[in-house]
Amino acid sequence: MAEVEYNYAEDLAIDLHKLEEEWQKQPQLCVKYSNTLADAIKAKDKIWERLKVRRSELIKWASANPGELEGGKATGPVVEAYYRTHQDHRDLKDDLVEAEYQVNILQGIANSFDYQRKAAIEGEVALWIGQYFIGPKEPRTAESGKRMIDMKIASIANTSADIRKSLNEGADRKPRPTRQRKRG
């Protein structure tokens, strides 16, 4: 089976300056990749049917010609070994594996458009409404969340240092006398 040509990386990209166009294009992209997925599933199903027919033909031949088989008998394991090792059967199995691979890739791509890209556009619109993109900002560089983790660790370290400091300062003072309750 020939590989399907698609440029999903380009189709997944979102132009932040044209959010309204991206939102309008979203359903069309979902349909495009859903149709491509359906075509791939159809191609896989046709290969599966060809495989079943060819397997039946090979079993039929083996049953009719037991003298041609290893051991000269058409027992179940011998017939199965015959058709499974036949080159036609192996080629069709390879085609089926490739078709299933294409279906799996297209399923992931279709899901990306249906859920992830849609959610990304919604998030971008929310940021735009919140005026996130307005005005100059300090340039920020961060490695995929590392900066946030480093900031949290630093904050925890500073907080614990402040707590230790206040506890130590309290230890330098004389302890206050405690009142004892009269029992009676």
N, CA and C atoms as an extended XYZ file, in Angstrom:
552
Properties=species:S:1:pos:R:3:atomname:S:1:resname:S:1:resid:I:1 pbc="F F F"
N         0.842       -1.179        0.000 N   MET     1
C         0.000        0.000        0.000 CA  MET     1
C         0.887        1.242        0.000 C   MET     1
N         0.554        2.198       -0.834 N   ALA     2
C         1.336        3.438       -0.912 CA  ALA     2
C         1.041        4.309        0.297 C   ALA     2
N         2.076        5.008        0.755 N   GLU     3
C         1.887        5.886        1.903 CA  GLU     3
C         1.015        7.072        1.516 C   GLU     3
N         0.170        7.491        2.426 N   VAL     4
C        -0.711        8.624        2.198 CA  VAL     4
C         0.105        9.897        2.372 C   VAL     4
N        -0.067       10.829        1.452 N   GLU     5
C         0.627       12.108        1.533 CA  GLU     5
C        -0.280       13.112        2.246 C   GLU     5
N         0.213       13.715        3.287 N   TYR     6
C        -0.523       14.762        3.984 CA  TYR     6
C         0.484       15.670        4.656 C   TYR     6
N         0.079       16.901        4.884 N   ASN     7
C         0.953       17.859        5.542 CA  ASN     7
C         0.260       18.310        6.825 C   ASN     7
N         0.100       17.367        7.735 N   TYR     8
C        -0.651       17.660        8.944 CA  TYR     8
C         0.066       18.645        9.852 C   TYR     8
N         1.391       18.713        9.808 N   ALA     9
C         2.115       19.665       10.654 CA  ALA     9
C         1.734       21.093       10.268 C   ALA     9
N         1.641       21.338        8.978 N   GLU    10
C         1.228       22.668        8.514 CA  GLU    10
C        -0.243       22.919        8.836 C   GLU    10
N        -1.067       21.894        8.663 N   ASP    11
C        -2.496       22.045        8.955 CA  ASP    11
C        -2.755       22.231       10.449 C   ASP    11
N        -1.915       21.655       11.304 N   LEU    12
C        -2.092       21.806       12.753 CA  LEU    12
C        -1.695       23.197       13.248 C   LEU    12
N        -0.815       23.886       12.511 N   ALA    13
C        -0.329       25.200       12.934 CA  ALA    13
C        -1.485       26.200       13.008 C   ALA    13
N        -1.397       27.088       13.988 N   ILE    14
C        -2.440       28.091       14.212 CA  ILE    14
C        -1.819       29.467       14.038 C   ILE    14
N        -2.405       30.280       13.143 N   ASP    15
C        -1.953       31.657       12.931 CA  ASP    15
C        -2.650       32.538       13.970 C   ASP    15
N        -1.885       33.057       14.924 N   LEU    16
C        -2.467       33.844       16.018 CA  LEU    16
C        -3.070       35.159       15.542 C   LEU    16
N        -2.687       35.609       14.349 N   HIS    17
C        -3.214       36.867       13.827 CA  HIS    17
C        -4.501       36.663       13.035 C   HIS    17
N        -4.900       35.421       12.838 N   LYS    18
C        -6.109       35.111       12.071 CA  LYS    18
C        -6.938       34.053       12.796 C   LYS    18
N        -7.210       34.283       14.064 N   LEU    19
C        -7.924       33.283       14.854 CA  LEU    19
C        -9.318       32.993       14.301 C   LEU    19
N        -9.978       34.024       13.773 N   GLU    20
C       -11.327       33.801       13.228 CA  GLU    20
C       -11.266       32.883       12.007 C   GLU    20
N       -10.224       33.025       11.174 N   GLU    21
C       -10.067       32.142       10.017 CA  GLU    21
C        -9.705       30.724       10.463 C   GLU    21
N        -8.879       30.630       11.476 N   GLU    22
C        -8.497       29.310       11.994 CA  GLU    22
C        -9.737       28.601       12.547 C   GLU    22
N       -10.599       29.351       13.231 N   TRP    23
C       -11.800       28.759       13.799 CA  TRP    23
C       -12.736       28.280       12.691 C   TRP    23
N       -12.818       29.038       11.600 N   GLN    24
C       -13.664       28.632       10.475 CA  GLN    24
C       -13.067       27.440        9.730 C   GLN    24
N       -11.757       27.352        9.678 N   LYS    25
C       -11.073       26.275        8.958 CA  LYS    25
C       -11.100       24.958        9.746 C   LYS    25
N       -11.274       25.026       11.051 N   GLN    26
C       -11.204       23.853       11.926 CA  GLN    26
C       -12.135       22.716       11.491 C   GLN    26
N       -13.430       22.956       11.269 N   PRO    27
C       -14.304       21.832       10.872 CA  PRO    27
C       -13.899       21.220        9.533 C   PRO    27
N       -13.423       22.056        8.603 N   GLN    28
C       -13.013       21.539        7.295 CA  GLN    28
C       -11.816       20.599        7.442 C   GLN    28
N       -10.876       20.963        8.309 N   LEU    29
C        -9.715       20.102        8.534 CA  LEU    29
C       -10.127       18.796        9.203 C   LEU    29
N       -11.068       18.868       10.138 N   CYS    30
C       -11.559       17.642       10.787 CA  CYS    30
C       -12.176       16.705        9.755 C   CYS    30
N       -12.976       17.261        8.855 N   VAL    31
C       -13.617       16.445        7.817 CA  VAL    31
C       -12.565       15.880        6.863 C   VAL    31
N       -11.591       16.711        6.482 N   LYS    32
C       -10.531       16.268        5.564 CA  LYS    32
C        -9.806       15.052        6.123 C   LYS    32
N        -9.381       15.123        7.382 N   TYR    33
C        -8.624       14.016        7.958 CA  TYR    33
C        -9.517       12.848        8.354 C   TYR    33
N       -10.771       13.103        8.659 N   SER    34
C       -11.713       11.999        8.915 CA  SER    34
C       -11.959       11.216        7.635 C   SER    34
N       -12.089       11.920        6.513 N   ASN    35
C       -12.271       11.247        5.226 CA  ASN    35
C       -11.022       10.461        4.837 C   ASN    35
N        -9.856       11.036        5.077 N   THR    36
C        -8.608       10.337        4.786 CA  THR    36
C        -8.500        9.076        5.643 C   THR    36
N        -8.896        9.181        6.900 N   LEU    37
C        -8.901        8.016        7.791 CA  LEU    37
C        -9.872        6.958        7.279 C   LEU    37
N       -11.065        7.379        6.863 N   ALA    38
C       -12.053        6.429        6.353 CA  ALA    38
C       -11.529        5.720        5.100 C   ALA    38
N       -10.842        6.448        4.219 N   ASP    39
C       -10.253        5.832        3.029 CA  ASP    39
C        -9.200        4.799        3.415 C   ASP    39
N        -8.392        5.107        4.420 N   ALA    40
C        -7.357        4.175        4.877 CA  ALA    40
C        -7.978        2.924        5.487 C   ALA    40
N        -9.055        3.086        6.235 N   ILE    41
C        -9.749        1.931        6.822 CA  ILE    41
C       -10.349        1.067        5.715 C   ILE    41
N       -10.918        1.713        4.704 N   LYS    42
C       -11.486        0.984        3.563 CA  LYS    42
C       -10.398        0.179        2.847 C   LYS    42
N        -9.242        0.797        2.609 N   ALA    43
C        -8.126        0.110        1.947 CA  ALA    43
C        -7.647       -1.077        2.789 C   ALA    43
N        -7.565       -0.878        4.111 N   LYS    44
C        -7.158       -1.973        5.006 CA  LYS    44
C        -8.156       -3.122        4.947 C   LYS    44
N        -9.454       -2.799        4.962 N   ASP    45
C       -10.486       -3.831        4.909 CA  ASP    45
C       -10.435       -4.621        3.600 C   ASP    45
N       -10.125       -3.930        2.493 N   LYS    46
C       -10.013       -4.627        1.201 CA  LYS    46
C        -8.822       -5.587        1.208 C   LYS    46
N        -7.718       -5.163        1.802 N   ILE    47
C        -6.550       -6.048        1.898 CA  ILE    47
C        -6.887       -7.259        2.757 C   ILE    47
N        -7.610       -7.034        3.848 N   TRP    48
C        -8.000       -8.134        4.731 CA  TRP    48
C        -8.874       -9.141        3.973 C   TRP    48
N        -9.795       -8.649        3.159 N   GLU    49
C       -10.653       -9.551        2.384 CA  GLU    49
C        -9.839      -10.332        1.357 C   GLU    49
N        -8.885       -9.668        0.682 N   ARG    50
C        -8.020      -10.363       -0.273 CA  ARG    50
C        -7.197      -11.439        0.430 C   ARG    50
N        -6.738      -11.122        1.635 N   LEU    51
C        -5.964      -12.091        2.413 CA  LEU    51
C        -6.809      -13.318        2.742 C   LEU    51
N        -8.052      -13.103        3.166 N   LYS    52
C        -8.922      -14.231        3.512 CA  LYS    52
C        -9.217      -15.098        2.289 C   LYS    52
N        -9.448      -14.451        1.146 N   VAL    53
C        -9.720      -15.207       -0.082 CA  VAL    53
C        -8.490      -16.016       -0.480 C   VAL    53
N        -7.327      -15.391       -0.452 N   ARG    54
C        -6.107      -16.098       -0.854 CA  ARG    54
C        -5.796      -17.246        0.106 C   ARG    54
N        -6.040      -17.034        1.393 N   ARG    55
C        -5.847      -18.104        2.373 CA  ARG    55
C        -6.766      -19.281        2.051 C   ARG    55
N        -8.021      -18.983        1.745 N   SER    56
C        -8.974      -20.045        1.402 CA  SER    56
C        -8.529      -20.802        0.158 C   SER    56
N        -8.024      -20.076       -0.847 N   GLU    57
C        -7.548      -20.720       -2.073 CA  GLU    57
C        -6.360      -21.646       -1.769 C   GLU    57
N        -5.452      -21.178       -0.925 N   LEU    58
C        -4.281      -21.985       -0.584 CA  LEU    58
C        -4.661      -23.223        0.217 C   LEU    58
N        -5.605      -23.083        1.131 N   ILE    59
C        -6.077      -24.231        1.912 CA  ILE    59
C        -6.770      -25.238        0.996 C   ILE    59
N        -7.573      -24.719        0.079 N   LYS    60
C        -8.289      -25.581       -0.870 CA  LYS    60
C        -7.284      -26.362       -1.728 C   LYS    60
N        -6.274      -25.677       -2.215 N   TRP    61
C        -5.263      -26.331       -3.045 CA  TRP    61
C        -4.520      -27.401       -2.235 C   TRP    61
N        -4.139      -27.040       -1.004 N   ALA    62
C        -3.392      -27.987       -0.164 CA  ALA    62
C        -4.227      -29.220        0.141 C   ALA    62
N        -5.507      -29.028        0.354 N   SER    63
C        -6.388      -30.166        0.652 CA  SER    63
C        -6.554      -31.059       -0.575 C   SER    63
N        -6.562      -30.456       -1.760 N   ALA    64
C        -6.730      -31.225       -3.003 CA  ALA    64
C        -5.438      -31.891       -3.449 C   ALA    64
N        -4.293      -31.407       -2.991 N   ASN    65
C        -2.993      -31.928       -3.425 CA  ASN    65
C        -2.123      -32.325       -2.232 C   ASN    65
N        -2.540      -33.265       -1.424 N   PRO    66
C        -1.760      -33.618       -0.237 CA  PRO    66
C        -0.384      -34.185       -0.574 C   PRO    66
N        -0.236      -34.802       -1.743 N   GLY    67
C         1.055      -35.364       -2.127 CA  GLY    67
C         2.112      -34.295       -2.337 C   GLY    67
N         1.692      -33.078       -2.609 N   GLU    68
C         2.623      -31.963       -2.837 CA  GLU    68
C         3.121      -31.363       -1.520 C   GLU    68
N         2.464      -31.672       -0.435 N   LEU    69
C         2.792      -31.081        0.861 CA  LEU    69
C         3.894      -31.875        1.553 C   LEU    69
N         4.529      -31.251        2.503 N   GLU    70
C         5.557      -31.912        3.303 CA  GLU    70
C         4.903      -33.038        4.107 C   GLU    70
N         5.438      -34.197        4.031 N   GLY    71
C         4.887      -35.352        4.745 CA  GLY    71
C         3.821      -36.064        3.939 C   GLY    71
N         3.350      -35.481        2.847 N   GLY    72
C         2.366      -36.133        1.975 CA  GLY    72
C         0.968      -36.222        2.541 C   GLY    72
N         0.693      -35.533        3.645 N   LYS    73
C        -0.644      -35.576        4.236 CA  LYS    73
C        -1.163      -34.149        4.441 C   LYS    73
N        -2.468      -33.989        4.287 N   ALA    74
C        -3.089      -32.675        4.441 CA  ALA    74
C        -3.702      -32.547        5.838 C   ALA    74
N        -2.873      -32.662        6.858 N   THR    75
C        -3.364      -32.474        8.227 CA  THR    75
C        -3.469      -30.970        8.503 C   THR    75
N        -4.199      -30.626        9.543 N   GLY    76
C        -4.407      -29.208        9.885 CA  GLY    76
C        -3.119      -28.421       10.021 C   GLY    76
N        -2.174      -28.879       10.842 N   PRO    77
C        -0.924      -28.133       10.998 CA  PRO    77
C        -0.114      -28.032        9.707 C   PRO    77
N        -0.137      -29.065        8.883 N   VAL    78
C         0.626      -29.041        7.631 CA  VAL    78
C         0.010      -28.033        6.667 C   VAL    78
N        -1.323      -28.039        6.567 N   VAL    79
C        -2.021      -27.096        5.680 CA  VAL    79
C        -1.792      -25.659        6.164 C   VAL    79
N        -1.876      -25.467        7.477 N   GLU    80
C        -1.637      -24.123        8.019 CA  GLU    80
C        -0.214      -23.668        7.745 C   GLU    80
N         0.730      -24.535        7.924 N   ALA    81
C         2.124      -24.187        7.640 CA  ALA    81
C         2.296      -23.862        6.166 C   ALA    81
N         1.577      -24.583        5.290 N   TYR    82
C         1.681      -24.328        3.853 CA  TYR    82
C         1.208      -22.918        3.505 C   TYR    82
N        -0.026      -22.577        3.925 N   TYR    83
C        -0.542      -21.276        3.495 CA  TYR    83
C         0.161      -20.116        4.206 C   TYR    83
N         0.565      -20.314        5.457 N   ARG    84
C         1.238      -19.222        6.174 CA  ARG    84
C         2.624      -18.906        5.613 C   ARG    84
N         3.273      -19.892        5.064 N   THR    85
C         4.612      -19.661        4.507 CA  THR    85
C         4.577      -19.346        3.016 C   THR    85
N         3.408      -19.451        2.400 N   HIS    86
C         3.300      -19.142        0.966 CA  HIS    86
C         3.567      -17.645        0.756 C   HIS    86
N         4.315      -17.326       -0.296 N   GLN    87
C         4.733      -15.939       -0.533 CA  GLN    87
C         3.542      -14.997       -0.722 C   GLN    87
N         2.491      -15.430       -1.411 N   ASP    88
C         1.305      -14.570       -1.602 CA  ASP    88
C         0.697      -14.187       -0.252 C   ASP    88
N         0.585      -15.171        0.625 N   HIS    89
C         0.002      -14.929        1.949 CA  HIS    89
C         0.882      -13.958        2.741 C   HIS    89
N         2.188      -14.179        2.704 N   ARG    90
C         3.114      -13.307        3.431 CA  ARG    90
C         3.083      -11.878        2.897 C   ARG    90
N         3.004      -11.727        1.570 N   ASP    91
C         2.939      -10.384        0.982 CA  ASP    91
C         1.659       -9.650        1.406 C   ASP    91
N         0.550      -10.372        1.377 N   LEU    92
C        -0.711       -9.754        1.798 CA  LEU    92
C        -0.696       -9.405        3.284 C   LEU    92
N        -0.071      -10.248        4.110 N   LYS    93
C         0.054       -9.924        5.544 CA  LYS    93
C         0.892       -8.659        5.740 C   LYS    93
N         1.984       -8.533        4.976 N   ASP    94
C         2.802       -7.315        5.052 CA  ASP    94
C         1.990       -6.088        4.645 C   ASP    94
N         1.208       -6.225        3.574 N   ASP    95
C         0.348       -5.110        3.131 CA  ASP    95
C        -0.667       -4.752        4.209 C   ASP    95
N        -1.200       -5.769        4.887 N   LEU    96
C        -2.178       -5.527        5.947 CA  LEU    96
C        -1.538       -4.799        7.126 C   LEU    96
N        -0.342       -5.201        7.495 N   VAL    97
C         0.361       -4.527        8.591 CA  VAL    97
C         0.619       -3.060        8.235 C   VAL    97
N         1.048       -2.809        7.007 N   GLU    98
C         1.288       -1.427        6.556 CA  GLU    98
C        -0.014       -0.617        6.554 C   GLU    98
N        -1.105       -1.234        6.106 N   ALA    99
C        -2.403       -0.546        6.087 CA  ALA    99
C        -2.863       -0.215        7.502 C   ALA    99
N        -2.668       -1.135        8.445 N   GLU   100
C        -3.039       -0.879        9.836 CA  GLU   100
C        -2.184        0.233       10.431 C   GLU   100
N        -0.923        0.275       10.047 N   TYR   101
C        -0.024        1.346       10.486 CA  TYR   101
C        -0.545        2.707        9.998 C   TYR   101
N        -0.928        2.771        8.723 N   GLN   102
C        -1.475        4.019        8.171 CA  GLN   102
C        -2.757        4.429        8.901 C   GLN   102
N        -3.606        3.462        9.191 N   VAL   103
C        -4.846        3.758        9.916 CA  VAL   103
C        -4.529        4.318       11.304 C   VAL   103
N        -3.573        3.718       11.994 N   ASN   104
C        -3.216        4.187       13.333 CA  ASN   104
C        -2.663        5.611       13.300 C   ASN   104
N        -1.813        5.903       12.326 N   ILE   105
C        -1.277        7.266       12.203 CA  ILE   105
C        -2.403        8.246       11.936 C   ILE   105
N        -3.253        7.916       10.978 N   LEU   106
C        -4.348        8.824       10.628 CA  LEU   106
C        -5.349        8.972       11.772 C   LEU   106
N        -5.529        7.927       12.564 N   GLN   107
C        -6.423        8.032       13.729 CA  GLN   107
C        -5.872        9.059       14.714 C   GLN   107
N        -4.566        9.009       14.958 N   GLY   108
C        -3.944        9.990       15.846 CA  GLY   108
C        -4.041       11.394       15.298 C   GLY   108
N        -3.833       11.550       14.000 N   ILE   109
C        -3.920       12.872       13.382 CA  ILE   109
C        -5.351       13.394       13.459 C   ILE   109
N        -6.313       12.543       13.120 N   ALA   110
C        -7.723       12.958       13.173 CA  ALA   110
C        -8.093       13.376       14.600 C   ALA   110
N        -7.632       12.633       15.595 N   ASN   111
C        -7.895       12.999       16.989 CA  ASN   111
C        -7.245       14.332       17.341 C   ASN   111
N        -6.042       14.573       16.817 N   SER   112
C        -5.362       15.851       17.070 CA  SER   112
C        -6.189       17.015       16.565 C   SER   112
N        -6.765       16.865       15.391 N   PHE   113
C        -7.578       17.942       14.843 CA  PHE   113
C        -8.895       18.063       15.594 C   PHE   113
N        -9.471       16.946       15.947 N   ASP   114
C       -10.783       16.975       16.587 CA  ASP   114
C       -10.730       17.521       18.004 C   ASP   114
N        -9.664       17.218       18.739 N   TYR   115
C        -9.612       17.617       20.145 CA  TYR   115
C        -8.530       18.647       20.434 C   TYR   115
N        -7.298       18.323       20.102 N   GLN   116
C        -6.185       19.174       20.520 CA  GLN   116
C        -6.157       20.514       19.799 C   GLN   116
N        -6.322       20.522       18.482 N   ARG   117
C        -6.275       21.788       17.752 CA  ARG   117
C        -7.458       22.664       18.150 C   ARG   117
N        -8.607       22.056       18.290 N   LYS   118
C        -9.802       22.800       18.704 CA  LYS   118
C        -9.573       23.445       20.071 C   LYS   118
N        -9.052       22.677       21.010 N   ALA   119
C        -8.781       23.204       22.351 CA  ALA   119
C        -7.710       24.293       22.297 C   ALA   119
N        -6.713       24.120       21.430 N   ALA   120
C        -5.660       25.133       21.299 CA  ALA   120
C        -6.231       26.447       20.779 C   ALA   120
N        -7.113       26.372       19.802 N   ILE   121
C        -7.738       27.601       19.285 CA  ILE   121
C        -8.572       28.256       20.375 C   ILE   121
N        -9.327       27.464       21.114 N   GLU   122
C       -10.125       28.020       22.209 CA  GLU   122
C        -9.226       28.701       23.240 C   GLU   122
N        -8.093       28.093       23.544 N   GLY   123
C        -7.142       28.695       24.487 CA  GLY   123
C        -6.562       29.991       23.953 C   GLY   123
N        -6.218       30.007       22.668 N   GLU   124
C        -5.678       31.225       22.060 CA  GLU   124
C        -6.718       32.344       22.083 C   GLU   124
N        -7.963       32.017       21.822 N   VAL   125
C        -9.029       33.017       21.862 CA  VAL   125
C        -9.180       33.553       23.286 C   VAL   125
N        -9.124       32.675       24.274 N   ALA   126
C        -9.220       33.122       25.666 CA  ALA   126
C        -8.061       34.058       26.013 C   ALA   126
N        -6.861       33.728       25.558 N   LEU   127
C        -5.718       34.615       25.790 CA  LEU   127
C        -5.912       35.953       25.095 C   LEU   127
N        -6.445       35.925       23.894 N   TRP   128
C        -6.677       37.159       23.143 CA  TRP   128
C        -7.717       38.025       23.869 C   TRP   128
N        -8.798       37.387       24.349 N   ILE   129
C        -9.834       38.122       25.082 CA  ILE   129
C        -9.238       38.736       26.350 C   ILE   129
N        -8.347       38.017       26.999 N   GLY   130
C        -7.688       38.515       28.199 CA  GLY   130
C        -6.558       39.498       27.895 C   GLY   130
N        -6.412       39.877       26.652 N   GLN   131
C        -5.415       40.853       26.183 CA  GLN   131
C        -3.985       40.411       26.494 C   GLN   131
N        -3.753       39.122       26.415 N   TYR   132
C        -2.425       38.579       26.667 CA  TYR   132
C        -1.419       39.072       25.639 C   TYR   132
N        -1.866       39.280       24.407 N   PHE   133
C        -0.962       39.630       23.317 CA  PHE   133
C        -0.794       41.139       23.140 C   PHE   133
N        -1.423       41.960       23.983 N   ILE   134
C        -1.378       43.417       23.848 CA  ILE   134
C        -0.124       43.965       24.522 C   ILE   134
N         0.537       44.903       23.879 N   GLY   135
C         1.635       45.653       24.483 CA  GLY   135
C         2.935       44.890       24.549 C   GLY   135
N         4.018       45.654       24.793 N   PRO   136
C         5.332       45.009       24.876 CA  PRO   136
C         5.470       44.211       26.169 C   PRO   136
N         6.194       43.168       26.075 N   LYS   137
C         6.436       42.312       27.229 CA  LYS   137
C         7.926       42.004       27.282 C   LYS   137
N         8.370       41.609       28.461 N   GLU   138
C         9.758       41.166       28.587 CA  GLU   138
C         9.910       39.854       27.832 C   GLU   138
N        10.987       39.716       27.099 N   PRO   139
C        11.175       38.426       26.430 CA  PRO   139
C        11.421       37.329       27.462 C   PRO   139
N        10.769       36.192       27.247 N   ARG   140
C        10.907       35.073       28.165 CA  ARG   140
C        11.403       33.863       27.401 C   ARG   140
N        12.328       33.193       28.006 N   THR   141
C        12.759       31.916       27.443 CA  THR   141
C        12.707       30.890       28.562 C   THR   141
N        12.125       29.776       28.253 N   ALA   142
C        12.031       28.701       29.239 CA  ALA   142
C        12.010       27.378       28.505 C   ALA   142
N        12.647       26.405       29.088 N   GLU   143
C        12.605       25.059       28.535 CA  GLU   143
C        11.365       24.374       29.073 C   GLU   143
N        10.484       24.034       28.237 N   SER   144
C         9.260       23.288       28.524 CA  SER   144
C         8.954       23.046       30.005 C   SER   144
N         8.598       24.093       30.701 N   GLY   145
C         8.169       23.965       32.082 CA  GLY   145
C         9.289       23.984       33.098 C   GLY   145
N        10.535       23.916       32.673 N   LYS   146
C        11.660       23.863       33.611 CA  LYS   146
C        11.716       25.133       34.445 C   LYS   146
N        11.474       26.276       33.818 N   ARG   147
C        11.541       27.536       34.540 CA  ARG   147
C        10.511       27.559       35.666 C   ARG   147
N         9.308       27.077       35.392 N   MET   148
C         8.247       27.070       36.399 CA  MET   148
C         8.653       26.162       37.564 C   MET   148
N         9.220       25.018       37.277 N   ILE   149
C         9.646       24.102       38.334 CA  ILE   149
C        10.758       24.739       39.159 C   ILE   149
N        11.726       25.372       38.484 N   ASP   150
C        12.814       26.036       39.197 CA  ASP   150
C        12.275       27.144       40.107 C   ASP   150
N        11.271       27.890       39.623 N   MET   151
C        10.687       28.965       40.430 CA  MET   151
C         9.988       28.390       41.660 C   MET   151
N         9.276       27.276       41.491 N   LYS   152
C         8.581       26.663       42.628 CA  LYS   152
C         9.578       26.133       43.647 C   LYS   152
N        10.635       25.500       43.185 N   ILE   153
C        11.654       24.983       44.098 CA  ILE   153
C        12.301       26.130       44.862 C   ILE   153
N        12.616       27.219       44.170 N   ALA   154
C        13.219       28.380       44.825 CA  ALA   154
C        12.256       28.966       45.849 C   ALA   154
N        10.990       29.036       45.508 N   SER   155
C         9.995       29.571       46.430 CA  SER   155
C         9.893       28.709       47.685 C   SER   155
N         9.879       27.396       47.503 N   ILE   156
C         9.817       26.488       48.654 CA  ILE   156
C        11.064       26.627       49.508 C   ILE   156
N        12.222       26.716       48.870 N   ALA   157
C        13.485       26.855       49.606 CA  ALA   157
C        13.495       28.162       50.402 C   ALA   157
N        13.031       29.263       49.787 N   ASN   158
C        12.982       30.550       50.492 CA  ASN   158
C        12.001       30.505       51.649 C   ASN   158
N        10.854       29.888       51.442 N   THR   159
C         9.849       29.795       52.494 CA  THR   159
C        10.380       28.982       53.675 C   THR   159
N        11.000       27.850       53.397 N   SER   160
C        11.510       27.025       54.495 CA  SER   160
C        12.663       27.735       55.210 C   SER   160
N        13.470       28.494       54.464 N   ALA   161
C        14.559       29.248       55.099 CA  ALA   161
C        13.984       30.327       56.013 C   ALA   161
N        12.917       30.998       55.577 N   ASP   162
C        12.274       32.016       56.408 CA  ASP   162
C        11.691       31.398       57.671 C   ASP   162
N        11.097       30.237       57.556 N   ILE   163
C        10.504       29.569       58.722 CA  ILE   163
C        11.606       29.176       59.709 C   ILE   163
N        12.696       28.600       59.194 N   ARG   164
C        13.807       28.235       60.080 CA  ARG   164
C        14.368       29.471       60.778 C   ARG   164
N        14.489       30.559       60.058 N   LYS   165
C        15.047       31.794       60.621 CA  LYS   165
C        14.154       32.305       61.756 C   LYS   165
N        12.850       32.338       61.514 N   SER   166
C        11.955       32.838       62.557 CA  SER   166
C        11.941       31.909       63.768 C   SER   166
N        12.037       30.614       63.535 N   LEU   167
C        12.093       29.686       64.664 CA  LEU   167
C        13.382       29.869       65.462 C   LEU   167
N        14.490       30.074       64.762 N   ASN   168
C        15.769       30.276       65.437 CA  ASN   168
C        15.785       31.586       66.219 C   ASN   168
N        15.183       32.618       65.667 N   GLU   169
C        15.115       33.892       66.388 CA  GLU   169
C        14.299       33.733       67.655 C   GLU   169
N        13.241       32.930       67.568 N   GLY   170
C        12.403       32.694       68.738 CA  GLY   170
C        13.135       31.890       69.797 C   GLY   170
N        14.077       31.069       69.412 N   ALA   171
C        14.821       30.246       70.368 CA  ALA   171
C        15.820       31.094       71.156 C   ALA   171
N        16.258       32.223       70.594 N   ASP   172
C        17.209       33.099       71.282 CA  ASP   172
C        16.555       33.843       72.446 C   ASP   172
N        15.265       34.050       72.364 N   ARG   173
C        14.567       34.761       73.431 CA  ARG   173
C        14.334       33.829       74.608 C   ARG   173
N        14.168       34.460       75.762 N   LYS   174
C        13.873       33.673       76.959 CA  LYS   174
C        12.470       33.104       76.836 C   LYS   174
N        12.307       31.920       77.268 N   PRO   175
C        10.967       31.339       77.200 CA  PRO   175
C        10.032       32.023       78.183 C   PRO   175
N         8.805       32.181       77.761 N   ARG   176
C         7.808       32.792       78.626 CA  ARG   176
C         7.371       31.778       79.657 C   ARG   176
N         7.119       32.281       80.867 N   PRO   177
C         6.652       31.339       81.896 CA  PRO   177
C         5.252       30.836       81.514 C   PRO   177
N         5.039       29.612       81.796 N   THR   178
C         3.727       29.036       81.503 CA  THR   178
C         2.911       29.028       82.773 C   THR   178
N         1.668       29.217       82.609 N   ARG   179
C         0.760       29.188       83.760 CA  ARG   179
C         0.370       27.756       84.016 C   ARG   179
N         0.361       27.471       85.264 N   GLN   180
C        -0.082       26.138       85.622 CA  GLN   180
C        -1.456       26.244       86.257 C   GLN   180
N        -2.271       25.351       85.882 N   ARG   181
C        -3.622       25.354       86.425 CA  ARG   181
C        -3.620       24.735       87.803 C   ARG   181
N        -4.412       25.307       88.612 N   LYS   182
C        -4.548       24.747       89.959 CA  LYS   182
C        -5.506       23.591       89.892 C   LYS   182
N        -5.092       22.575       90.540 N   ARG   183
C        -5.943       21.392       90.564 CA  ARG   183
C        -6.699       21.398       91.895 C   ARG   183
N        -7.858       21.140       91.741 N   GLY   184
C        -8.459       21.149       93.023 CA  GLY   184
C        -9.736       20.603       93.148 C   GLY   184
